Amino acid sequence: MGRFVVGLAVLFVVALTSPVRGSITWDWSFASEAGQYETDGTLSAGGAAPNTYRVLDFSVTSSATGGTLGSLRGGQYTTRTHANREPYYFVWDGSGVTQWLHSGSNLFDWHVYEDATATSWPPGWYFFGWDIGNINDPTSGAHQGWTTLAQGTISVSPAGVIIPEPSAFLIWCLLAVLGIGCARWRRKR
C-alpha cells in the first residue's frame, strides 16, 4: 500500500510542476474592429509566456465597418486568398505581437482572413501585419471591404481563458494505476 501512495504522490508532483499544454484565448482590436484568437501554447504560472503560438481559430466579435461577425470554425471566414495559408502563427513577446507567420507562397508576413459569406467582390478581408503600400508592419491591422478601410495599431493580449488538454496526463495516470494494480495482484497470487 505504501508504494501505491508513493507512486500516486510522484505522479501528482510531476503533474503540478509540468507546464499546462492547452489553448489560450486572446483579445485583438484595432481602429473600430475587435475579436479573438484561440491559439495553442504553453502556460506558465504567470499566464501566457512570450512564445510562438499557432492559431487554432480567429473570430470577429464587433465591427463598425461592416465586417461579418463570426469565425474560421464557424465558416464565416477563410484563409484561402493572398497565398497566405494556414497554419498561421504569431510571435508574442509578452507585450505585443512582433511577427505574423504563415505557410503559403506569399513573402509578406500577414495573416489574411477573408469573409466567406460575402456576396460581392471584394468580399472583405482582415489583415494582421499589413500597412498601406504592402508593407510588413506587425503592429498594424486593417479591415478592407468594398468601400471601407479601417486601419490602426493592433492590440493583442491574453484574455486569460485557459482550456486545458488533460488527455495525456490522464493516460499516464491510468497506466500508472493499472501498473501498480497489476503488481499488487501478482504479489497476492
N, C-alpha and C positions, 0 to 999 in steps of 0.2 A: 504494500500500500504506500510505503514511503517513496519508492521510486516513481510511482504513478503521480503523486503530488509534486515531486521534484520536476518530473517531465512537463507537467502542465504549467508549473511556475516558470520554467525556462521558456516555453512557448509564448506565454503572455509577456515576459520581459522582452523577447525578440520582437513581438508584435508592437509593443509600446514604443520601442526605440527605433523602429524602422519608419522611414518616411511613408506617408499615406499616398498611394497612387490613386488618382481619381480625376474627376473633371472639375474645372474651375469656370465659374460664370463671371464674365467681365462686362462692365457697362462701357459703352462707347458713345461719344457725341461730338458733333462739330456743327457750327452755324445753328440751324433750326432742326437738325436731324439727330435722332438718338435710337439706340437699340442695344443689343447684347451679342457677345460672342460666348460660345462654350468651347473650351479647349481641354486637352489633356494636360497633365502636368504633375509635378512633384510638389507637394505642400510641405512647408516647414512649420515649426511651431508658431512662427510669426506671420504665417499666411503664405501667399504666393511668392516664391523665391525668384530673383532675376534669372531668366532662363529663356529657352526657345520653346514655344508652345504650338502644338498642332491644333488647327481649327477643326472642331467637330460640327459646329453649327453657327450660323450667322442669322441674326434677326433684326428687323426694323420694328420699333415699338411706337415711334412718333415721327411725323414728317410734316413740316409746314409747306414743303414744295410739291406735295402730291405723291411722294414715294409710297408704294404699296406696303401696307403693314403685313408682316409675315416673315417667313424664314426659309432657309435652304431645306430643312427637313420637311417643312410643310408644303414645299413645292412652289412657293410664291417667288423664289429666287433660284438662279442657276449660276454656274461658273463657266459656261461654255464659250464665252467670247473673249476676244483680245488675246488669245493664245496664252492667257494666264490661267492655268488649270490647277485643280486640286491635285494633291494635297496642298493646302495653304498653311503657312506657319507665320508667327511673328515673334520678334525678339523683344522682350520687355526687360528693362534694366533696373526695375524697382520703382521707377517714377514715370516712365513713358515708353512708348514703342520706339525702338531705334532702327528697326528694319522689318519690311513686309516681304516674306519669301513665298515662292510658289513653284510648281512644276510647270511644264509647258515651254514653248519656244520664245516667248516674249522676254526681251532682256530687261524691261522695266520692272522695278521692284514694286509692283502694285498688287493689291487684291481687287478684283473686279467682280461685282455681284450684279447680275442682270435680272430685271423684272421679268419673270417667266409668264406673268399673267397679262402683260400689255398687249393691246390690240393695234397699236400704231407704232410707227418707226420714227425715231429710235425708241426702244422700249423703256428706257430709264436705267441708269447704271449708278451704282455706288462704287466710288473709287477710294481706296485707302493707300496712302503713299504717293499720291499724284498731285501735281501742281500744274496750273495752266501753262501750256507750252511743252507738255510732255516731259516734265522734269520729275526725277525721283526726289520726293521730299517726305520722309517718314512722319513728319508732323502734320501733314496736310491731308484733308479728305474732301470729297466732293460728291454731290448728287446731281446728275445731269439728266434732265428729262427733255421733252420735245422743245419747250420754250423756257425752261427754268434751269438755273445753275446755282446751287448753294455750295459755297466753299468756305472752309475755315480750318482752324487748328484742331486736330483730333485730341480728344481726351480719352484715354483708355485706362481703366482702373479695375482691380478685382472687386467684385460685388460681395465676396465672402460666402457665396453659396458653394458648398462642397458636397459632391455626391461620391462617397467612397466606393471603391470597387473591391469588396471584401472576398471575392471568389477564391483567389489564390491562397489567401490566408486561411480561409475555411477548409480548403482542400488539404493543406498541410496539417491543420489541427485534426481533421478527420483521420488522416493517415497515421498521425502520431498516436491518437487514442486507439485506433484499431491495432497498431503495432504493440502498444502496451497491453491491450486486452488479450491479444494472441499470446504474448509472452506469459501472462498470468495464467491463461487457460492451459498452456502446455505444461507449466510448472505444476498445476493442480493435478493433471493427469499423471 
